[in-house]
């Protein structure tokens, strides 16, 4: 009875628009209050314990890096550099939109930061150049999901902490799928550009392009430093996140000279706001996990997957469908905290590699950033363009199909996109 009440309460809270982190925490509190013998103090204790992890320090530090990059107008420089490479193609702004998402993903690790930083510049620019609002929003929102796939990735750090998997291997495992997804999206942009006769950008003089490349080098080498440092054992993921934040500040302040120490208070305040959203959702999910654990829900779910007959493809298909559903109303971090500890042991029994499972879950949950009602990237892009959510989602569907195709390849033919060493 308690499970039913908590489930109904959670659904009602989400429907009336209560933020997901508060919906989870309120549901957990009410649920535990209904159980005799468990003190209410268990809620804050579990929430604190859920955040008591050295690896999780990387989350606010990567968010700080993304905030500094946006404040320092580095996204603008990456856009100009991308235009220099692909601007001459039909639909050049659309290609640049996807390409800068791939580049920005390697700098910030945050899809939302990508949507906000890139969308504010490119969406109005695309509309002004004759692209439809639907085209501008669809490509911006969908390509932003690459931010969680190409390293550094906040969701990969969370998954690595939950499963005790190598974050370095997860980072390497996400590189090729993220690049292929981006290329697939660019292919669709080219098809639409030819069909709708979308404009090319003016040819960029070679001297200007070389200057843009020179200006972009400090930003472009950021992922190489982070991923290379982790893989070579120079620093841990958390230390890499701290280094990336310091590096981003010095590059923005002393190389690009777009921020100063006077901007730090605002940058830190913005980082705290964004970090609290993610970390509070994670803490709330830990509390709800305690409630579900009392009723042995995790064991029931594990038994359900165990009874599938040992077919790993059926298991992975159900995992994808499950996280697609969860992603429509829940952020990736609480979704992983609640359900990865349940699903991961079953995957081990079926012989599924932790890296393959992690990449599949992360890509699946990235789709949730573009699916209503939660779809945060879709919401940000639609607000920038002043386009209804329904039209925005419809415009994003072709790009989501491309992501789904890549997901299917990783399920059935993992060695094509994930190296032999990781599988």
C-alpha angles and dihedrals in degrees: 000000000000091000091052093049093048092047092051091045092051093049092049092050091051092046094053091051104257109157111263095242092055092043090055095045094046091048091049092048094049091045096052091044087059092057117086117227098025114103118226087234086076090079099063090038092055092043090053092045090051089061097040095103131115091213092058090063085078091068099068090036093056089045088052089052091052092047092051091048092052093044090048092054091238089140087063091055092048090050092053091047091049091050089054090057104039105011093101092061118095105273090021095172090054091051090047089050091058094040095051089050088057092048094043090049088062090053107041110018089214124111093193091053089051093052093048098041098041098031095057089058106033104035095061089040093052092048090049091052092055103269115137119251088242092056093047094048096040097053094040096050096041097045090049089068087073086075090079094046107045109064141290089055127171092205091053090054090052093047092047090052093048096049100029088239126153108271088198091058090046089052091051091044092056097052101078097038090050093049093047091049089052093049090048091053090049089052090055091047088054091051092051091044092055092044095049097032093238116188129264121225121247115273110266116228112247093238093054091047092052089051090050090049091051091049091049098049096090090053095041095054093051095091091045090056094045100044094036092050092051096045093047091048095243091130142354122254090262092050089047090054091050091048092049091053092050091044092049091052095049092045092049095042103039107020103035093020091210097130136033136198088271088068093056097087092055091044092051093046091051090047091051091051093051094041092051091056092056100036096044089052088051092049092048090050090054090054092048089048089059090054092048090046091057089061091043091240089149091057091048091052091046091051090049092055091042090057092059090096098253096287105146093194092056088047094051091045091054091046090054093048091046095051091042087059095043091047092061091072108013135063118245095248100057089038091057094043092053101042113019093073087055098045100038098069090052090050089053091053089052091050095247113155116245092229093051091048091047095051090048093051093044094049091046093051090047087064087060088067088069101038122089142271095029100021098133096182090049091049094050093048094046091050091051091051095036090234125146116256093240093058091042092054092047089053090051096051098088090054091048089053088056090053090049091053091052089047091054091051091053090051099048103023105025096161091065094067102014116060121247091246092063100046 
